[in-house]
């Protein structure tokens, strides 16, 4: 029996030697960007494949990607037959997170695919990503690793000043209006960009008609990382056109110029707008003296 045992042990060691040639380290950010096309950015992580040939082995591999939702159900997988073949060099081979997700070769299911086609992003939630290195035939797994990550739904800034339905003194507002808002929650891995937009509400318009249809009077970025913007409008606010109404908002965008996703995906990163009125000083309501 001993010769058979020795042969069996030798076979096991040989198999381990072959399968140990390749290891995968999926160094994925736990909060990557939601737009999968951006996963080429190093901020989202890297795929590290180590190839250490201990015996003569095939350095060519295909990658297979499988994406799971928080319940563990598969919501997407790559097409192995059309996957790119990589020839590994001895030692460490570096790939981007985009190579790991294989966007051009990834087929999502149902709502996830519809959202990806419409917006290029994943919805907010918890996911697991498994990456496997296969032989070129795609029928033998040579290494694999699974990592969890979260796509964050941010709470967009709340507009604090001018508050909704605020009245501003025309004598002051004609030269300076200070816009203030709260920060993005939770804080992102990079400083967001806040874009301040102001629209005039014309006669016979509702605020939302003006918001959706008018060209902005102001459309500027605040200093990066700050939560206020000083506008010097230089508008005629003391003549017969006084008592003008405006609607304003802040759009929060990332460094690529793409809107950061809030709880309402249709808002395109824009905070709930607020309406304010510019009125002549004598019309400003003051608290009554006792």
Secondary structure, DSSP 8 states (H G I E B T S, - for coil): -HHHHHHHHHHHHHHHHHHTTEEEEEEE-TT--SBGGGTTSGGGEEEEEEE--SSS---EEEEEEEEE-TTS-EEEEE-GGG--EEE--SEEEEEEHHHHHTGGGEEE-HHHHHHHHHHSB--SEEEEEEEEEE-TTS--EEEEEEEEEEE--BB---EEES-TTEEEEHHHHTT-EEEEE---BS--SS--EEEEEEEEE-TT--HHHHHHHS--SEEEE-STT-SEEEE------SSTT-SEEEEEEEEEE-TTS-B--BSSGGGTTB---EEEEEE-GGGS------
